[in-house]
Amino acid sequence: MLYLNTRTTQPQIGMSVQPGTLEMHSTPPKLDMKSKPAQANVWPSAVTVDIDTTACRAAYGLKSTAVLVAEEAKKGFQLAEEGTAKRARIGTQLVKSATKMNVFAANEKAKLSQLPEALIGLAAVPDAKITVQPSVMKGKNEDGSVQVSPQPGSLDIQYTPAAVKTYLDRESSVKLWTTEGKYDVYA
C-alpha cells in the first residue's frame, strides 16, 4: 500500500525584548557661606595731665638748673662790672689825694656809713599751670561681611527606551513524501 506522509511546520516568530531603563544621578545643591564677624577695634587713649610748677617753685626760690645758671651768670657779670668801677674810683681818689695821709681809713668810713638797703616784698605765689588732654577714641570699627555663593544641584537622566525586535525564527513548511508498505513514524 502506498502512504502519503505529510509533515507541516508552523511558522515561529521570535521576539527579542530589551527592557527600557531610566538612570538618574543627582547632585544636591550647595550653599557656601563665608562670613567675617564685625570687629570693634576701638580703644580710648589715656588721659594726659601735665602740671607745670616752674612759676610756683621760682616764687619759693627753687629754680631749675638752667634758670639758676643764667641768673648767676648775669649777677656775676654785674658784680664784675661794679668791682672794676669801684677799684677805678678808689684808684682815682688815691691819685687825687696822694698828699693826704689816711685815704684808706676815709674809704672804710664811707663804706660803713652806707648801710645796704633791705627790701621786703610780699607777692602771691602763682598757680601751677595744669594742662589736661582728654581721652580720645582711637582705631576704627570693621564691618562684618557675609558672602553667599549658591551652587545649583544637577540631575543627570539617561533614558534608554525599551526595544522589541520580532523576527521569523522558523518558516512554515509542508513536506510531503510517500512510503510504500510501511508507515513512516517520522511523519
C-alpha positions as CSV (number, residue, x, y, z in Angstrom):
1,M,0.0,0.0,0.0
2,L,1.2,3.5,-0.7
3,Y,1.1,6.0,2.0
4,L,1.3,9.8,1.7
5,N,3.1,11.3,4.5
6,T,2.8,15.0,5.3
7,R,4.6,16.9,7.8
8,T,3.7,20.6,8.4
9,T,5.7,23.1,10.4
10,Q,4.1,26.2,11.7
11,P,5.9,29.4,11.4
12,Q,7.6,30.5,14.6
13,I,8.1,34.2,15.4
14,G,10.9,35.1,17.7
15,M,11.0,38.1,19.9
16,S,14.0,39.8,21.5
17,V,12.9,42.2,24.3
18,Q,15.2,44.7,25.8
19,P,13.5,46.5,28.7
20,G,13.6,50.3,28.9
21,T,16.0,51.7,31.5
22,L,15.9,55.1,33.4
23,E,19.1,56.0,35.3
24,M,19.1,59.1,37.4
25,H,22.1,60.6,39.0
26,S,21.6,63.8,41.1
27,T,23.9,66.2,42.8
28,P,22.3,68.1,45.6
29,P,22.5,71.9,45.6
30,K,25.0,73.5,48.0
31,L,25.1,76.9,49.7
32,D,28.6,78.1,50.6
33,M,28.7,80.9,53.1
34,K,31.8,82.7,54.2
35,S,31.3,85.2,57.0
36,K,33.7,87.7,58.7
37,P,32.4,88.9,62.0
38,A,32.3,92.6,62.7
39,Q,35.1,93.8,65.0
40,A,35.3,96.8,67.2
41,N,38.9,97.8,67.0
42,V,38.4,101.0,69.1
43,W,40.2,101.9,72.3
44,P,40.5,105.0,74.4
45,S,43.8,106.8,74.8
46,A,45.0,107.6,78.3
47,V,44.2,111.0,79.8
48,T,47.3,113.1,80.0
49,V,47.7,115.6,82.8
50,D,50.7,118.0,82.6
51,I,51.4,120.1,85.7
52,D,54.0,122.9,85.3
53,T,55.1,124.2,88.7
54,T,58.1,126.2,87.5
55,A,56.5,129.6,88.5
56,C,55.5,128.3,91.9
57,R,58.9,126.9,92.6
58,A,60.5,130.1,91.4
59,A,58.4,132.1,93.9
60,Y,59.8,130.0,96.7
61,G,63.3,130.4,95.3
62,L,63.5,126.9,93.8
63,K,64.7,127.3,90.3
64,S,65.7,124.9,87.5
65,T,69.4,124.5,86.8
66,A,69.3,126.4,83.6
67,V,67.5,129.4,85.1
68,L,69.8,129.4,88.1
69,V,72.9,129.3,85.9
70,A,71.6,132.1,83.7
71,E,70.7,134.3,86.8
72,E,74.1,133.7,88.5
73,A,76.0,134.4,85.3
74,K,74.1,137.7,84.9
75,K,74.7,138.6,88.6
76,G,78.4,137.7,88.3
77,F,78.8,139.9,85.2
78,Q,77.2,142.8,87.1
79,L,79.4,142.2,90.2
80,A,82.5,142.2,88.0
81,E,81.5,145.5,86.4
82,E,80.7,147.0,89.8
83,G,84.1,145.8,91.3
84,T,86.0,147.1,88.3
85,A,84.2,150.5,88.7
86,K,84.9,150.6,92.4
87,R,88.6,149.8,92.0
88,A,88.9,152.5,89.4
89,R,87.1,155.0,91.6
90,I,89.4,154.2,94.6
91,G,92.5,154.4,92.4
92,T,91.3,157.8,91.1
93,Q,90.8,159.1,94.7
94,L,94.2,157.8,95.8
95,V,95.8,159.7,92.9
96,K,94.0,162.9,93.8
97,S,94.6,162.7,97.5
98,A,98.2,161.4,97.4
99,T,99.2,164.1,99.9
100,K,96.6,163.1,102.5
101,M,97.8,160.5,105.0
102,N,94.6,158.5,105.8
103,V,92.9,157.8,102.5
104,F,92.2,154.2,103.2
105,A,90.6,155.0,106.6
106,A,88.3,157.5,104.9
107,N,87.2,155.0,102.3
108,E,86.4,152.4,105.0
109,K,84.4,155.1,107.0
110,A,82.4,155.9,103.8
111,K,81.6,152.2,103.4
112,L,80.3,151.9,106.9
113,S,78.1,154.9,106.6
114,Q,76.3,153.4,103.7
115,L,74.1,150.6,105.0
116,P,72.8,148.2,102.5
117,E,69.1,148.6,101.7
118,A,66.9,145.8,102.8
119,L,63.6,145.2,100.8
120,I,60.8,143.0,102.0
121,G,58.3,142.1,99.3
122,L,55.1,140.2,99.6
123,A,53.8,138.6,96.5
124,A,51.2,135.9,95.8
125,V,52.5,132.5,94.8
126,P,51.4,132.0,91.2
127,D,49.2,129.0,90.4
128,A,50.6,125.9,88.7
129,K,49.8,125.6,85.0
130,I,47.7,122.4,84.6
131,T,47.1,121.1,81.1
132,V,44.7,118.2,80.6
133,Q,44.4,116.3,77.4
134,P,41.2,114.3,77.5
135,S,40.9,110.7,76.3
136,V,40.5,110.2,72.6
137,M,38.9,107.2,70.9
138,K,41.5,105.6,68.5
139,G,41.1,102.9,65.9
140,K,38.1,102.1,63.8
141,N,35.3,99.7,63.5
142,E,35.5,97.0,60.9
143,D,32.2,95.9,59.3
144,G,31.4,92.3,59.1
145,S,30.6,90.6,55.8
146,V,28.7,87.6,54.6
147,Q,29.5,86.1,51.2
148,V,26.9,83.6,49.9
149,S,27.7,81.5,46.8
150,P,24.9,79.1,45.9
151,Q,25.9,76.1,43.7
152,P,22.8,74.7,41.9
153,G,22.3,71.0,42.0
154,S,22.3,68.9,38.9
155,L,20.2,66.0,37.7
156,D,21.6,63.6,35.0
157,I,19.0,61.4,33.4
158,Q,19.8,58.7,31.0
159,Y,16.8,57.0,29.4
160,T,17.1,54.0,27.2
161,P,13.7,53.2,25.6
162,A,12.5,49.7,25.5
163,A,13.1,47.8,22.3
164,V,11.2,44.8,20.9
165,K,12.6,43.0,17.9
166,T,10.5,40.5,16.1
167,Y,12.0,38.1,13.7
168,L,10.9,35.0,11.8
169,D,12.6,32.2,13.8
170,R,11.2,29.4,11.6
171,E,9.4,29.5,8.4
172,S,6.3,27.4,7.8
173,S,6.7,24.4,5.6
174,V,4.7,21.5,4.3
175,K,6.7,18.3,3.4
176,L,5.1,15.5,1.6
177,W,6.6,12.1,0.8
178,T,5.3,8.7,0.1
179,T,6.2,5.4,1.5
180,E,5.2,2.0,0.3
181,G,4.1,-0.7,2.6
182,K,5.0,0.8,5.8
183,Y,4.0,3.6,8.0
184,D,6.7,6.3,8.5
185,V,7.0,7.2,12.1
186,Y,8.8,10.4,11.3
187,A,5.7,11.8,9.8
